Amino acid sequence: MKKSHSLLSFVLAGLFAMCVETRGEDPVPPKPPGPTKLPAAPAAPAASTSEPTAPAGGKSRAAEFMHMLKEKLGVTDEQLEKMKPIFGQEMEKLKGLKDDTALTTEQKREKAREIMTGAMEEIKPILTPEQMAKLKEEMEKRRAARQQKQQQ
């Protein structure tokens, strides 16, 4: 059970990292001074409802995580739709935690683990047992790769 919680915490830590990375980006570049006349932009393709929108320049970590859930775990669009509000609430809580100046770094880290574990407990019933097993396996691979990278 403890191993399962640590795996779930790792998944949520990835989501927290996505939140931190995308938060600092300005989605609208500043206007250059003076009058400018640009050609009309081509029509943008319709956004997919199964993945979050990515900032200009590539996929966000949230989009990559959702893609991984779909590709490696076989999560359906219906399952993703059920998980999106859970991940959204989690990211809001983590943003609030990041901005909380009353807590120490260690307190924030512990609270973040609690938030992430809670979110994983909420998505467990959405995933099939096979998908949970695949998720645990994928998270173990990622943890091993991260540890190996830290040792270098």
Secondary structure as UniProt FT lines:
FT   HELIX           2..23
FT   TURN            56..57
FT   HELIX           61..73
FT   HELIX           77..99
FT   TURN            101..102
FT   HELIX           105..123
FT   HELIX           124..126
FT   HELIX           129..151
//
